[in-house]
Amino acid sequence: MITVAYCRHFARYNRWQNESLYAAAAKLPDGTRKRNMGAFFKSIHGTLNHLLVADRLWLSRLDGEPHGVTALDQELYSDFDALRAQRRFADDRLDRYVGTLTPEVLAGELTWCRMSAGGAEVTSRMDEILPHVFNHQTHHRGQVTTLLMQCGIDPGVTDLPRLPADFLSPVFGR
């Protein structure tokens, strides 16, 4: 079973890595970020956008706020700076949600509707959902690091044990 501390730790890691990747991607011209490089979501921009789409969906399921997503490949923001600002907002929102977690919530279930499969209703355990949210981020950020390297940009350290001890969340500190 996961713990509240586990979720807080991964939320910090999530924010750290998102900030690092956006800083690395900002070194590239917009056309390079948007160039189809053969990735599942085509480009660096497309992959970063997909991560925001998925987080909005999951956050909506978790906190009940509307998501405004119509498709998993929907382009939310064509402007990189707007996408980056919304990424920070989503990370703040995830931190706020994680800050409300209790062992009882983590031991419970969540019923939600899928975007695919005709909106089928699904019930999942919270100790499966939250690790999935963090793992999904890690999976696609790994794709972005590869694309950045192909563009000659070093994305920096991505290893969880290298999470800086002083990297604080604005919501719950460490």
C-alpha positions in Angstrom: 0.0 0.0 0.0 1.3 3.5 -0.8 1.4 6.2 1.8 0.7 9.9 1.9 4.5 10.4 2.2 5.0 8.4 -1.0 2.5 10.6 -2.9 4.1 13.8 -1.6 7.6 12.6 -2.5 6.4 11.7 -6.1 4.6 15.1 -6.4 7.8 16.8 -5.6 9.7 14.7 -8.1 7.0 15.3 -10.7 7.3 19.1 -10.2 11.1 19.0 -10.3 11.3 17.0 -13.5 8.6 19.1 -15.2 10.5 22.3 -14.3 13.7 20.8 -15.6 12.3 19.5 -18.9 10.5 22.8 -19.6 13.7 24.7 -18.9 15.6 22.4 -21.3 12.9 22.6 -24.0 12.8 26.4 -23.7 16.4 26.4 -25.2 15.0 25.3 -28.5 13.2 27.3 -31.1 9.4 26.8 -31.3 9.7 25.1 -34.7 12.1 22.5 -33.3 9.9 21.8 -30.3 6.9 21.3 -32.6 8.8 19.3 -35.3 7.4 15.8 -35.8 10.2 13.6 -34.6 8.3 10.3 -34.9 7.3 10.1 -31.2 3.9 8.8 -30.2 2.7 12.4 -29.8 5.0 13.4 -32.6 7.0 16.2 -31.0 8.4 17.6 -27.8 5.5 20.1 -27.7 3.0 17.4 -28.5 4.3 15.1 -25.7 4.4 17.9 -23.1 0.9 18.8 -24.2 -0.3 15.2 -23.8 1.1 15.1 -20.2 -1.0 18.2 -19.4 -4.1 16.7 -21.0 -3.7 13.4 -19.0 -3.0 15.3 -15.8 -6.1 17.5 -16.3 -8.2 14.4 -16.8 -6.9 12.6 -13.7 -7.0 15.8 -11.5 -10.6 16.3 -12.6 -11.4 12.7 -11.5 -9.7 13.3 -8.2 -10.8 16.7 -7.2 -14.0 17.1 -9.2 -13.0 20.3 -11.1 -13.9 20.4 -14.8 -11.1 19.5 -17.2 -12.2 20.8 -20.6 -10.5 18.0 -22.4 -12.1 16.5 -25.5 -9.5 14.1 -26.8 -6.2 12.6 -25.5 -4.3 14.3 -28.4 -6.1 17.6 -28.0 -3.7 20.6 -28.3 -4.5 22.7 -25.3 -2.0 25.5 -26.0 0.0 26.1 -29.1 2.1 28.7 -27.3 4.9 27.2 -25.3 4.9 29.8 -22.6 1.1 29.3 -22.1 1.7 25.5 -22.0 4.5 26.0 -19.4 2.3 28.2 -17.2 -0.5 25.7 -17.3 2.0 22.9 -16.4 2.9 24.9 -13.3 -0.8 25.4 -12.5 -1.4 21.6 -12.9 1.6 20.8 -10.7 0.2 23.2 -8.1 -3.2 21.6 -8.3 -1.6 18.1 -7.9 0.3 19.3 -4.9 -2.9 20.7 -3.4 -4.7 17.4 -3.9 -1.9 15.4 -2.5 -1.8 17.7 0.5 -5.4 16.6 1.3 -4.7 12.9 1.2 -5.2 10.7 4.2 -4.5 7.0 4.7 -8.3 6.4 4.5 -8.5 8.1 1.1 -5.5 6.0 -0.2 -7.2 2.8 1.0 -10.4 3.7 -0.9 -11.6 3.5 -4.5 -12.5 6.0 -7.1 -15.2 5.6 -9.8 -14.5 7.5 -13.0 -15.3 7.6 -16.7 -12.8 6.8 -19.4 -12.2 9.1 -22.3 -11.9 6.1 -24.6 -14.1 3.0 -24.6 -17.3 5.2 -25.0 -17.0 6.8 -21.6 -17.2 3.5 -19.7 -17.4 3.8 -16.0 -14.5 2.2 -14.1 -13.8 1.8 -10.4 -10.1 1.6 -9.4 -8.3 1.5 -6.1 -6.6 4.8 -5.1 -3.3 2.9 -4.4 -3.3 2.0 -8.2 -4.5 5.4 -9.5 -2.0 7.7 -7.9 1.1 5.6 -8.8 -0.3 5.5 -12.3 -0.5 9.3 -12.5 3.1 9.6 -11.4 4.3 6.7 -13.6 2.5 8.1 -16.7 4.4 11.3 -16.2 7.7 9.5 -15.9 7.0 7.4 -19.0 6.3 10.4 -21.3 9.0 12.6 -19.8 11.4 9.8 -20.7 10.3 10.2 -24.3 10.8 14.0 -24.0 14.4 13.5 -22.7 15.2 11.3 -25.7 13.8 13.9 -28.1 15.7 16.7 -26.3 19.0 14.7 -26.6 18.3 14.2 -30.4 18.1 18.0 -30.6 21.4 18.4 -28.8 19.9 19.5 -25.4 21.0 17.7 -22.3 17.9 17.4 -20.1 19.9 17.0 -16.9 19.6 14.5 -14.1 16.3 12.6 -14.0 16.9 10.0 -11.3 14.5 10.0 -8.4 17.3 9.5 -5.8 18.9 12.8 -7.1 15.8 14.8 -6.2 17.3 17.8 -4.4 16.7 17.7 -0.7 15.9 21.4 -0.7 13.5 21.2 -3.7 10.3 22.3 -2.0 6.7 22.2 -3.1 4.9 25.6 -2.6 2.0 23.7 -1.1 3.5 21.3 1.4 7.2 22.1 1.6 9.2 18.9 1.3 
